[in-house]
């Protein structure tokens, strides 16, 4: 299904102290997805569903940014134990031997 997410062209909006220009775009979605959007918009008493699309995209990008930060933190830990790992391995070996 061909759907237009309509925002007035070049209408400035103030958002987080930045001037943003909203744009129109066209997206391809299934009829089922469109029906769900229309139903949710009606439930929220919205005239259209552009705000729902924007909300979904904001949530998606926030989640992706969070995943990227976690990935970067994990990669930053690579090789951090270094020589300490050898000492920990010796301590673990001694502990395991004492359990037998």
Phi, psi and omega in degrees: 000141181262121184230141175257127171265104192260125167233145177302138180292136173054037174263113182290144176225142178270126182215117179052043177065018176239146175272125181241141174256123180275146185232156174270148175209165177241135178234154176256120177225162179287160178298322179299316180296319178297317179299320179293320178297315180298317180296317180293320177299317179296319179298323179271001181060044176262149179285325180226194180235014177300320180295328177291319177297315180297318178299316180296318179294319177300315179297318180298311181293324177298316178296317180295320177297319178296318178297318181295318178298317178297318179298315180296320178296318180296317179294328179293338180278345181303126177079006183289327181287321176049237182295333179298329181298321179298318178296319178295322178297319178296316180297317179296320180297316179297319179296317180296321179296326181287341179281341186277000000 
